[in-house]
Amino acid sequence: MGFILKAISFCSGWLAVLIEGLCLMAGLYVLCDLAEEFASYAGKTLKVSLYTICILHLLLMIDGSLPFMNILFGIVAHVALVPLLQTFPYFEPISLKSFGALGVTLLNHFLWFRYFVGKNNDTSYYDHSYQVDVRREMMSSTRSIVGFFLLFIWMAPMGFFVSMTDLDDALPGGAGMGAQFESKRRKGFFKGLVDFVMRRDPQQQQQQQQRNNSVYY
């Protein structure tokens, strides 16, 4: 009874998830293109975002509706991203600051995931008893949890991920930080990863772009 409806709902639900994932990938790819063209503005935007998110963490700390240690570690996780701005948009994948930023970001995600989703019924885990009610209220709405994770956990690291370029893709240039690296054809790490998965040849992309330009002009 109702098997056909359940099967259709199941398939359409997963199809919707797939479409949402493709839309997200396309959006990140466009953001990566914009970050390539406007690297200076991208760096300033990331810097302001880090400061803003840290201030929001402090407001949550004052509010007292979430565990103090989780909020404190969230601030530490975002402060760990600041050293990456020193050589933005370039970064060294094999370096202490890269591994440190990745490590604290993953741990921050785990701590908040354990807080919201984990089966923790011990009220001693919370700083105040009303934090249990706050957690239950947010757990009743998936959008609330996704919104929290998007703003406080994912946004800043994802911004670095789509806009930064591997240092190996740059050539040594003149003196000074601004001229320290001169890119042959700078490509974001995320964009390069997508092109590799899609087997997109940069030379073919350039030829296609020239053909597209010839159509408009």
C-alpha positions in Angstrom: 0.0 0.0 0.0 1.5 3.3 -1.1 4.7 1.6 -2.4 4.7 3.5 -5.7 4.2 6.9 -3.9 7.1 6.1 -1.5 9.4 5.0 -4.3 8.7 8.2 -6.3 9.1 10.4 -3.3 12.4 8.7 -2.4 13.8 9.0 -5.9 12.6 12.6 -6.3 14.1 13.5 -3.0 17.5 12.3 -3.9 17.2 13.9 -7.3 16.5 17.2 -5.5 19.6 16.7 -3.3 21.7 16.1 -6.4 20.4 19.2 -8.1 21.1 21.3 -5.0 24.6 19.9 -4.9 25.2 20.8 -8.6 23.9 24.3 -8.0 26.2 24.6 -5.1 29.2 23.5 -7.1 28.3 25.9 -9.9 28.0 28.8 -7.5 31.4 28.0 -5.9 32.9 27.8 -9.4 31.5 31.3 -10.2 32.8 32.6 -6.9 36.2 31.1 -7.8 36.2 33.0 -11.1 35.3 36.3 -9.4 38.1 35.7 -6.8 40.6 35.2 -9.6 39.6 38.5 -11.3 39.3 40.5 -8.0 41.9 38.9 -5.7 42.5 42.1 -3.7 38.7 42.6 -3.0 38.4 38.9 -2.2 41.2 39.1 0.4 39.6 42.2 2.0 36.2 40.5 2.1 37.7 37.4 3.8 39.4 39.6 6.3 36.2 41.5 7.2 34.3 38.2 7.3 36.8 36.7 9.8 36.4 39.8 12.1 32.7 39.8 11.8 32.3 36.1 12.6 34.6 36.5 15.6 32.4 39.4 16.8 29.3 37.3 16.4 31.0 34.5 18.5 31.6 37.1 21.2 27.9 38.1 21.1 26.9 34.4 21.5 29.3 34.2 24.4 27.6 37.2 26.1 24.2 35.7 25.3 25.1 32.5 27.1 22.8 30.3 25.1 25.5 28.0 23.8 28.5 26.3 25.6 31.3 28.7 26.4 34.1 26.3 25.3 32.5 25.6 21.9 32.2 29.3 21.2 35.8 29.9 22.4 37.2 27.2 20.2 35.1 28.6 17.3 37.0 31.9 17.7 40.3 30.1 17.8 39.4 28.2 14.6 38.8 31.5 12.8 41.9 33.2 14.2 43.9 30.2 12.8 42.8 31.3 9.3 44.4 34.8 9.7 48.0 33.7 8.8 46.7 32.5 5.4 46.0 36.1 4.5 49.7 37.0 4.6 50.3 35.4 1.2 46.8 35.6 -0.1 45.7 34.4 -2.7 48.6 32.0 -2.6 49.2 29.3 0.0 51.5 26.4 0.7 49.5 23.1 1.0 52.4 21.5 2.9 53.0 24.0 5.7 52.3 24.3 9.4 49.8 27.1 9.0 47.8 25.2 6.4 47.7 22.0 8.4 46.9 24.0 11.5 44.0 25.9 9.9 42.6 22.7 8.4 43.0 20.8 11.7 41.2 23.3 13.9 38.5 23.8 11.3 37.7 20.1 11.2 37.8 19.9 15.0 35.5 22.9 15.3 33.0 21.3 12.9 33.2 18.1 15.0 32.6 19.9 18.3 29.5 21.7 17.0 28.2 18.6 15.2 28.6 16.6 18.5 26.7 19.3 20.3 23.7 19.5 18.0 23.5 16.0 16.7 25.3 13.8 19.2 23.3 11.8 21.7 24.4 13.8 24.7 21.7 13.7 27.4 24.1 14.6 30.3 23.1 18.2 31.4 26.5 18.7 32.9 27.8 19.1 29.3 26.0 22.5 29.3 27.1 25.7 31.2 23.5 26.5 32.0 20.3 24.4 32.2 18.4 26.6 29.6 21.1 25.6 27.0 19.3 22.3 26.8 16.1 24.0 25.7 18.1 26.1 23.2 19.6 22.9 21.7 16.2 21.2 21.5 14.7 24.2 19.8 17.4 24.4 17.2 17.2 20.6 16.7 13.5 20.9 15.8 14.5 22.9 12.7 17.0 21.6 10.2 17.3 25.0 8.6 18.4 26.6 11.9 21.2 24.1 12.2 22.3 24.5 8.6 22.2 28.3 8.9 24.3 28.2 12.0 26.9 25.9 10.4 26.9 27.9 7.3 27.7 31.2 9.0 29.7 30.2 12.0 31.7 27.2 10.7 31.7 26.8 6.9 31.6 30.3 5.4 35.1 31.5 6.1 37.0 28.2 5.4 35.0 27.8 2.2 35.9 31.3 1.1 39.6 30.5 1.5 39.1 27.1 -0.3 37.5 28.6 -3.4 39.8 31.7 -3.7 43.3 30.5 -2.8 45.9 29.3 -5.3 48.6 26.7 -4.8 52.0 28.4 -4.5 53.5 25.9 -6.9 51.4 27.6 -9.7 53.2 30.9 -9.3 56.6 32.1 -10.5 59.0 34.0 -8.4 58.9 37.7 -9.2 60.3 40.9 -7.9 60.9 42.0 -4.4 58.0 42.9 -2.0 55.0 41.0 -1.0 52.9 42.5 -3.8 55.4 41.4 -6.5 56.8 38.3 -4.7 54.7 36.0 -6.9 53.8 36.5 -10.5 51.3 34.0 -11.8 51.6 32.3 -15.2 47.8 31.9 -15.3 46.5 31.9 -11.8 43.8 29.4 -11.1 42.1 28.8 -7.8 42.6 25.5 -6.0 38.9 24.7 -6.1 38.6 25.6 -9.8 41.7 23.5 -10.6 40.2 20.6 -8.7 36.9 20.8 -10.6 38.7 21.1 -14.0 40.8 18.0 -13.1 37.7 16.0 -12.2 35.9 17.2 -15.4 39.1 16.6 -17.4 39.0 20.1 -18.7 42.2 21.2 -20.6 43.1 24.8 -20.0 44.2 25.3 -23.6 40.9 24.0 -24.8 39.1 26.4 -22.4 41.1 29.3 -23.7 40.3 28.4 -27.3 36.6 28.1 -26.4 36.7 31.5 -24.7 38.3 33.0 -27.9 35.5 31.5 -30.0 32.9 32.9 -27.7 34.5 36.3 -27.8 34.5 36.3 -31.6 30.8 35.6 -31.6 30.1 38.7 -29.5 32.5 41.0 -31.3 
